[in-house]
Amino acid sequence: MNAQTRFLLNENDLPKYWYNINADSPVPPAPVLHPATKEPVTPDFLNVLFPMDLIQQEVSSERYIEIPDEVREIYKLYRPTPLVRARRLEQALDTPAHIYYKNESVSPAGSHKPNTAIAQAYYNKLAGTKALTTETGAGQWGSALALACGFFDLDLEVYMVRVSYDNKPYRRIMMENYGAQVYASPTGHTQFGRSVLSHHPDSPGSLGIAISEAVEAAATSNGTKKYSLGSVLNHVLLHQTVIGEESLKQMDLAGEYPDVVIGCVGGGSNFAGISYPFLRENLLNGHRTRLLAVEPTSTPSLTCGVYTFDYGDSAQMAPIVKMHTLGHDFVPAPIHAGGLRYHGMAPSLSALFEAGYLQAEAVPQLATFEAAVLFSRTEGIIPAPESAHAILSAINQALQAKERGEKRVILFNLSGHGNFDLAAYQAYHSGQLQDYAYPRAAVQASMEHLPKVELAAAI
Ligand SMILES: *Cc1c(COP(=O)(O)O)cnc(C)c1O
């Protein structure tokens, strides 16, 4: 019996290319629309917010995009990340399934997010940007971008959702340690923030509001500041594909191939990162791996949302994209998986899900914490509450395999650790957490507020 637990690559195996799903996706991308005119956006409009290199990646249909040496050098601080066979978890479940996880929690920021943050900071530096603005929910994205901006000597303004700002002081301190300025959103610094505060002085904030503030700060900076987004966009998903490319090589080292690949989804970047290279193998090389996205029942954009054109943010300043959405005015329940509370889902992932190339399921909060605690006690790592959604699904797959007496090879992405989320674990252990299912009627109500898009543009 091969009792190997960790499957490691060395620095030379670090991928040289990101994989672009647009080259192989059987579903053509819908146009991205201007929030005011509702016509397809021009590169000039996007260039107010993003440097040209990233805009080109956003619309590219090239299959492989070279990772710049400067970015690969920084990736080497934590990549290639380990692939681990979760033998002790398998034993606890008494399952014939083999469970593997890709451990993205080993990055300095503690999640997969530096994979894109480093690339985005690099391309902005190259374009002469002086500062970046961004939003952060749980604080994971803000800390990843703060880390990356530090490496490239860029200033960073972070609009942090107020409820997280209040509940997660350590993430804020981490960002400040890397050199970022952090504000509790809604703030009084932007027109949009002031308008929210005038109606809701105690607003807990939302990712949608924070995005609007960060976009406004960049758009009104006369070109000195650009905006940076940690998920949803094509170029972000692209940068995350290093996860899946490494996993393919590592599964090979393990002498197995996954029957199912699992990731949690907020905006979809870590799931796309691990699954798109496996989807390429399905599409081009005859593999039949199931690709399973897991979301919370409190923010069920794939499983309950509508596939339609919607604004990327609450203030209707960000582009309109075709995606699975709960409505841009969605205000999430204060669940602890803060990174999974965005109202929409990445357009490429939405299109592939709609066409049946990817699958999705929604899971309730309490069960994810139960799975997280079992994982900590067997594998040792305290997972991020977001990642716990993937762990729960992997456990469910392993138990189903046991029931059916099949050997199943399961791979999931451990998108981050939960060492800064201990207050959530405390709330769980003291019985204060609840399940929350977002009502379908609320989704329908939000659909009244969708942008009115002409059919011609929508085709
Ligand atoms: C941000 C985050 C997520 C959700 O974002 P995606 O873009 O869907 O990956 C998941 N897990 C962790 C640890 C995160 O920080």
The ligand as an SDF file (V2000), in Angstrom:
LIG
                    3D

 15 15  0  0  0  0  0  0  0  0999 V2000
  -12.6940   34.9300   -0.6770 C   0  0  0  0  0  0  0  0  0  0  0  0
  -12.6910   33.5120   -0.2670 C   0  0  0  0  0  0  0  0  0  0  0  0
  -13.5750   32.5810   -0.8390 C   0  0  0  0  0  0  0  0  0  0  0  0
  -14.6290   32.9620   -1.8330 C   0  0  0  0  0  0  0  0  0  0  0  0
  -14.2120   33.5560   -3.0000 O   0  0  0  0  0  0  0  0  0  0  0  0
  -14.1530   32.8190   -4.3930 P   0  0  0  0  0  0  0  0  0  0  0  0
  -13.8210   33.8870   -5.3660 O   0  0  0  0  0  0  0  0  0  0  0  0
  -15.4770   32.1800   -4.6600 O   0  0  0  0  0  0  0  0  0  0  0  0
  -13.0790   31.8030   -4.2890 O   0  0  0  0  0  0  0  0  0  0  0  0
  -13.4810   31.2740   -0.4500 C   0  0  0  0  0  0  0  0  0  0  0  0
  -12.5850   30.8640    0.4850 N   0  0  0  0  0  0  0  0  0  0  0  0
  -11.7360   31.7330    1.0570 C   0  0  0  0  0  0  0  0  0  0  0  0
  -10.7790   31.2220    2.0770 C   0  0  0  0  0  0  0  0  0  0  0  0
  -11.7520   33.0760    0.6910 C   0  0  0  0  0  0  0  0  0  0  0  0
  -10.8920   33.9140    1.2630 O   0  0  0  0  0  0  0  0  0  0  0  0
  1  2  1  0
  2  3  1  0
  2 14  2  0
  3  4  1  0
  3 10  2  0
  4  5  1  0
  5  6  1  0
  6  7  2  0
  6  8  1  0
  6  9  1  0
 10 11  1  0
 11 12  2  0
 12 13  1  0
 12 14  1  0
 14 15  1  0
M  END
$$$$
